[in-house]
Amino acid sequence: MSTIIFKRLFEVRVLHDYFLTSVDGSSFFDKTEIEKDDEISKKLTNKIYDVQDLFSIEPVGDTIKRMSEYKLKIAKTALGFFIGTEVKVENRAGETLYKPRFEIGTDVNLTFSIKPTVPLFTSITNISLRPPLPSIYYLTNKGKDKFEDPIDPTHIALPISNKTSSPQEGKTYEMGAVLDFAGTIREARQYTDGTDPNHWDDVAEKRFVNDADRVLLPHVFAYKFKSSQNVTEVDFVLENESNTVIKTISKVGTEVLETIRLDFTKVDDNDPDSDAIPAGMYMLKVKTNVFPEITYQLYLNDVLYNRNHLAIIDIRFDEKEEPYSLLDAENFLKTRIDAADQKISHPVYEVRFKNRKTYWRYNNEGGFSEDDVDATSAFLKPDPIIDPKKLVSENPKGLTETLVPFINGGTLVLPHPRMPAIKIEKERIFSEIFINKSNRLLNN
């Protein structure tokens, strides 16, 4: 009787810096691969990080059918999940290679939904709170640029989010938005546009999930303007990847336009025999009477879109470029035993979530003393200046599950937010910290 052998085809890990930041405040993604493995091992051993407690991850579309057809198996782990396949073993030049027993065509893709189950997910995660489009995130191994991490250049990580996009004139960005300013990656300190450098902090590119990934929509959706934008005329122009115009929708109002329903089901709504607009990648150009043209990348797909999902993971077999491909040039699995008897791993794709930064605002109904203000002046600004009832951090600080308070000098520790709930006021996002007898401002 022949032995049935399964090997890992690929793995997806979901890594969230809110839960993975160290007690000293250092980001998980600022560590070397050895340090990351050590940190993960400790958290898994102590059962303090488990993706299954944070997200519901399930196959969608025809993935279950495809997995049955090609005898693929899914196994969920504390870091995400992996897909295994039945293999045939071959030995070549001292290497042990594995080939799928059932040949998998390049037209096959496997899709999985991600839905947060942890409370206050949007509060702890650096994602847009009020996007103009109801799009969800689309994360894929297809067409990705190689990610080079200066922290550990010898290790090849495989994040499946897109590179951050460049700022567009006329577009406003939420606090926390990450953009590419001609090769310099910057994060917004407040709600802003790209024109004032004081509104942005330089950061390292870590390939976190970002607005450039928020592209998945159905063919019919709504676009929202703010009433303060005073838009009364708009053209929505849908173009394919060859920059050919597919459809234009125009709206003119006697009053300010706010919510516009867009229907990209057919090329011509007035022609019953009009061609349908197929699922795929498009560009949407928004031209108004108020601000410059703004462009969005869209992936229109009625089957994959679900407004209750945060994201779709799409792992595709038609990706042939290293290092994101699933199989090598001869259709062997990436995992193998090389001639030196060393195990080569399967592809490990990463979904990276950045923790949200907020301004920490300390509240005291009785007011803060001059000693309080002086002792915290390196970090906090009084509001108002005279007889302050509030002290607000000069710079935004990351929210973390591991409590990482401000360290003042080395002797005074400033309290952290007890709850990850956030408050939006004008251009900034705040975390409230209430000072009282049981929660003093200054603790040794």
C-alpha positions in Angstrom: 0.0 0.0 0.0 1.4 3.4 -1.0 1.9 6.1 1.6 0.0 9.3 1.3 2.2 12.3 1.9 1.0 15.9 2.5 3.3 18.9 2.5 2.6 22.6 3.2 1.9 24.5 0.0 1.8 27.9 1.6 1.0 29.6 4.9 -0.7 32.9 5.8 0.2 34.6 9.1 -1.8 37.5 10.5 0.4 39.7 12.6 -0.9 42.7 14.6 1.4 45.1 16.3 -1.1 46.1 18.9 -0.7 42.6 20.4 2.9 42.0 19.4 4.6 45.2 20.6 7.1 44.4 23.4 7.0 45.7 27.0 9.7 48.2 26.1 7.5 49.7 23.4 9.5 48.3 20.5 7.5 47.3 17.4 7.5 43.6 16.5 8.4 44.7 12.9 11.5 46.5 14.1 13.1 43.2 15.1 15.3 40.7 13.2 13.8 37.4 12.1 15.5 35.6 15.0 14.1 38.1 17.5 10.6 37.8 15.9 10.7 34.0 16.2 11.7 34.3 19.8 8.9 36.8 20.6 6.3 34.7 18.8 7.5 31.5 20.5 7.1 33.2 23.9 3.6 34.5 23.1 2.4 31.2 21.7 3.9 29.2 24.7 2.1 31.5 27.1 -1.0 31.5 24.9 -1.2 35.3 24.7 -1.4 35.6 20.9 -3.9 33.5 18.9 -5.2 34.8 15.6 -8.3 32.5 16.0 -9.3 34.7 19.0 -9.0 37.9 17.0 -10.4 37.0 13.5 -12.7 34.7 11.7 -10.9 33.4 8.6 -12.9 31.3 6.2 -12.7 30.1 2.6 -15.0 32.1 0.2 -16.1 31.9 -3.4 -15.3 28.6 -5.1 -12.4 27.9 -2.8 -13.9 24.9 -1.0 -14.8 23.4 -4.4 -11.3 24.0 -5.6 -9.7 22.5 -2.5 -11.8 19.4 -2.9 -10.9 19.1 -6.5 -7.2 19.3 -5.9 -7.2 17.5 -2.6 -6.0 20.5 -0.7 -6.3 20.7 3.1 -6.6 23.7 5.4 -5.3 23.8 8.9 -5.8 26.8 11.2 -3.0 27.8 13.5 -2.4 30.4 16.3 -0.8 32.6 13.6 -3.3 32.1 10.8 -3.6 29.0 8.6 -1.8 26.9 6.1 -2.8 24.9 3.0 -1.4 21.4 2.5 -1.4 19.3 -0.6 -0.8 15.6 -1.4 2.5 15.2 -3.1 4.7 12.9 -5.1 8.4 12.7 -3.9 11.3 13.0 -6.3 15.0 12.9 -5.7 17.3 15.0 -7.9 21.0 15.7 -7.4 20.7 15.0 -3.7 17.6 17.1 -3.2 14.2 15.8 -2.0 11.5 17.5 -4.1 7.7 17.5 -3.8 5.3 17.9 -6.6 1.5 18.1 -6.2 -0.1 14.8 -6.9 -2.9 16.6 -8.8 -1.5 19.2 -11.1 -2.9 22.7 -10.2 -3.5 25.0 -13.1 -2.6 28.6 -13.3 -6.3 29.6 -13.4 -6.7 28.4 -9.8 -6.9 30.9 -6.9 -7.8 30.4 -3.3 -9.7 33.1 -1.5 -10.3 33.6 2.2 -12.3 36.3 4.2 -11.0 38.0 7.3 -13.5 39.3 9.8 -12.4 40.8 13.1 -14.0 39.3 16.2 -12.0 41.3 18.8 -13.9 44.4 20.3 -12.8 47.9 19.2 -10.7 46.5 16.3 -10.9 49.8 14.4 -9.8 51.7 17.5 -6.6 49.7 17.9 -5.8 49.3 14.2 -4.3 51.9 11.9 -7.0 51.8 9.2 -9.2 54.5 7.8 -12.3 55.3 9.9 -14.3 57.3 7.4 -13.3 56.4 3.8 -15.2 57.9 0.9 -15.7 54.4 -0.6 -17.2 51.4 1.1 -14.4 49.2 -0.1 -12.7 46.4 1.8 -9.1 45.3 1.7 -7.8 43.0 -1.1 -4.6 41.2 -0.2 -2.9 39.0 -2.7 0.4 37.4 -3.7 -0.1 38.5 -7.3 2.0 41.3 -8.7 3.8 42.2 -5.5 7.2 44.0 -5.4 9.9 42.3 -3.4 10.0 43.7 0.1 13.4 44.5 1.4 13.6 45.1 5.2 16.7 47.0 6.3 16.3 45.5 9.8 17.1 42.0 8.4 18.1 42.2 4.7 19.1 38.5 4.7 15.5 37.3 5.4 12.9 37.5 2.6 9.6 38.4 4.2 6.4 38.0 2.1 3.8 40.7 3.1 0.9 40.6 0.8 -0.2 44.2 1.2 0.6 46.9 -1.5 3.3 49.5 -1.3 2.0 52.8 0.1 0.6 55.2 -2.5 1.7 58.8 -3.2 -0.3 61.8 -2.1 -2.8 63.3 -4.5 -3.5 67.0 -4.8 -7.0 67.8 -3.5 -7.3 64.7 -1.4 -7.4 64.8 2.4 -6.0 62.1 4.7 -6.9 60.8 8.1 -4.5 60.9 11.0 -2.5 57.7 10.7 -2.5 57.6 6.9 0.9 56.4 5.5 2.0 57.7 2.2 5.1 57.7 -0.1 6.5 61.2 -0.6 9.0 60.6 -3.5 10.6 57.6 -1.6 10.2 59.0 1.9 7.5 57.2 3.8 5.5 59.4 6.1 2.6 59.0 8.6 0.0 61.7 9.2 0.0 63.3 12.7 -3.6 64.7 12.1 -6.3 64.9 9.4 -4.5 66.8 6.6 -3.5 66.9 3.0 0.1 66.4 1.7 1.1 70.0 1.6 2.2 70.8 5.2 5.3 68.9 6.2 4.6 69.6 9.9 1.6 67.3 9.7 3.7 64.3 8.8 6.3 62.1 10.6 8.9 60.1 8.7 8.5 56.4 9.3 10.0 53.2 7.9 8.3 51.2 5.2 7.0 48.0 6.8 4.4 47.0 4.2 1.5 47.3 6.6 -2.1 46.9 5.4 -2.9 50.4 4.1 -5.3 52.4 1.9 -3.6 51.2 -1.2 -5.1 47.7 -0.4 -8.6 49.0 0.2 -9.9 48.5 -3.4 -12.5 45.7 -3.4 -16.0 46.8 -4.2 -19.2 45.5 -5.8 -20.4 46.8 -9.1 -22.9 49.0 -7.4 -21.8 51.2 -4.5 -22.0 54.7 -3.0 -19.4 57.5 -3.0 -19.6 60.0 -0.2 -18.6 63.7 -0.2 -18.5 65.8 2.9 -21.0 68.6 2.9 -18.1 71.0 3.7 -16.5 70.2 0.3 -19.4 72.0 -1.4 -19.4 69.7 -4.5 -22.3 70.5 -6.9 -20.9 68.9 -10.1 -19.0 65.6 -10.5 -18.0 63.2 -13.2 -17.0 59.6 -12.2 -14.9 58.1 -15.0 -14.2 54.3 -14.9 -11.1 53.2 -16.9 -9.7 49.7 -17.4 -6.0 48.9 -16.9 -5.2 50.1 -20.4 -6.6 53.5 -19.6 -9.6 53.0 -21.8 -12.8 54.7 -20.6 -15.4 52.1 -19.8 -18.2 54.3 -18.4 -18.8 57.9 -17.2 -21.4 58.8 -14.6 -22.2 62.5 -14.2 -24.1 64.3 -11.5 -25.2 67.9 -11.2 -27.1 69.3 -8.2 -28.7 72.6 -7.3 -27.6 71.8 -3.7 -24.4 70.3 -2.3 -23.9 66.7 -3.4 -23.1 64.2 -0.6 -23.9 60.5 -1.4 -23.9 59.4 -5.0 -25.0 55.9 -6.1 -22.7 54.5 -8.7 -23.7 51.6 -10.9 -21.0 49.9 -13.0 -23.0 46.8 -13.8 -23.3 47.7 -17.5 -21.5 50.0 -19.9 -24.7 51.7 -21.0 -27.7 51.9 -18.5 -30.0 52.9 -21.3 -29.3 50.0 -23.6 -30.9 46.7 -22.5 -28.4 44.9 -24.7 -25.4 46.7 -23.3 -22.2 44.7 -22.4 -21.8 43.9 -18.8 -18.7 45.3 -17.1 -16.7 42.2 -16.0 -15.0 41.7 -12.6 -11.5 43.1 -12.6 -9.2 45.9 -11.8 -10.1 49.5 -12.8 -9.3 53.1 -12.1 -12.0 55.5 -11.0 -11.4 59.2 -11.7 -13.4 61.6 -9.7 -13.7 65.1 -11.3 -15.5 67.8 -9.5 -16.1 71.6 -9.7 -14.2 72.1 -6.5 -11.0 70.2 -6.2 -8.5 68.6 -8.6 -9.1 65.1 -10.1 -8.7 62.3 -7.7 -8.0 58.7 -8.7 -8.8 55.4 -7.0 -7.8 51.9 -7.9 -10.8 49.5 -7.7 -11.3 45.8 -7.9 -14.9 45.2 -8.9 -16.0 41.7 -7.8 -19.6 41.0 -6.7 -18.7 37.4 -5.6 -15.8 38.3 -3.3 -17.2 41.6 -1.8 -19.0 41.4 1.5 -19.3 44.7 3.5 -19.1 42.6 6.7 -15.6 41.4 5.9 -12.5 43.4 6.6 -10.5 41.9 3.9 -10.1 39.2 1.3 -6.9 37.1 0.9 -6.4 35.9 -2.6 -3.6 33.4 -3.2 -3.1 32.9 -6.9 -1.3 30.2 -8.8 -0.7 32.4 -11.9 1.9 34.4 -10.0 5.2 33.1 -11.4 7.7 35.7 -10.1 9.9 35.0 -7.2 9.6 35.2 -4.2 5.8 35.3 -4.2 5.1 32.4 -6.5 3.6 29.2 -5.0 5.6 26.7 -7.1 9.0 26.8 -8.8 9.5 26.8 -12.6 9.1 23.0 -12.8 5.9 23.1 -10.6 7.6 21.6 -7.5 6.7 22.9 -4.1 9.0 25.6 -2.6 9.5 23.4 0.5 12.1 20.7 0.0 15.2 19.1 1.5 18.3 20.5 -0.2 21.6 18.8 -1.0 23.0 19.8 2.4 20.1 18.1 4.1 18.6 21.4 5.1 14.8 22.0 5.0 13.7 24.8 2.8 10.4 26.3 4.0 7.1 26.8 2.2 6.1 30.4 1.3 4.8 32.2 4.4 2.7 35.2 3.4 2.1 37.9 6.0 -0.8 40.2 6.7 0.6 43.0 8.7 -1.6 45.3 10.8 -0.1 48.4 12.4 -1.4 49.6 15.8 -3.1 52.9 15.9 -1.4 56.0 17.3 -3.4 58.6 19.3 -2.8 61.7 21.3 -3.0 60.7 25.0 -5.1 63.3 26.9 -4.9 63.3 30.7 -8.0 64.8 32.4 -8.3 66.1 35.9 -11.5 67.8 37.0 -9.7 69.5 39.8 -7.0 70.8 37.5 -3.2 70.1 37.3 -0.7 71.8 39.5 2.4 73.7 38.3 4.4 70.7 39.6 2.4 68.3 37.4 2.9 70.6 34.4 6.6 71.1 35.0 7.3 67.4 35.6 5.6 66.3 32.4 6.6 69.2 30.1 8.9 66.9 28.1 5.9 65.0 26.9 2.7 66.8 27.7 1.2 70.2 26.8 -1.3 71.9 29.1 -4.7 72.7 27.8 -5.5 75.5 28.5 -2.1 77.0 29.3 -3.4 78.7 32.5 -5.1 76.5 35.1 -5.1 73.5 32.9 -7.7 70.7 33.2 -6.1 68.6 30.6 -2.5 67.6 29.6 -2.1 66.4 26.0 0.8 64.5 24.6 3.0 66.5 22.2 3.3 63.5 19.9 0.9 60.6 19.1 1.7 57.4 20.9 0.9 53.8 19.8 -1.9 51.8 21.5 -0.7 48.4 22.7 -2.1 45.4 24.6 1.1 45.3 26.6 0.9 48.5 28.7 3.7 50.8 27.6 3.3 54.1 29.5 5.4 57.3 29.0 8.7 57.2 30.8 9.5 60.7 32.1 13.3 60.9 32.5 13.6 57.5 34.1 11.9 58.0 37.4 8.3 59.1 36.6 5.9 56.8 34.8 2.8 58.4 33.2 -0.4 56.4 33.1 -1.6 54.6 30.0 -5.2 54.5 28.6 -7.2 51.9 30.5 -9.5 51.3 27.4 -8.5 51.4 23.7 -11.6 53.5 22.9 -10.7 56.6 20.9 -12.3 60.0 20.3 -12.1 62.1 17.1 -12.0 65.9 17.7 -11.3 68.2 14.8 -8.1 67.0 13.1 -6.8 64.6 15.8 -7.6 61.3 17.4 -7.4 61.1 21.2 -7.2 58.5 24.0 -8.7 59.7 27.2 -7.0 59.1 30.6 -8.7 60.2 33.7 -6.6 61.2 36.7 -8.0 60.6 40.2 -6.8 59.3 43.6 -6.7 55.7 42.3 -4.9 56.7 39.0 -2.4 59.4 39.8 -0.5 61.3 37.1 2.9 60.9 38.7 4.0 57.4 39.9 7.5 56.4 41.0 
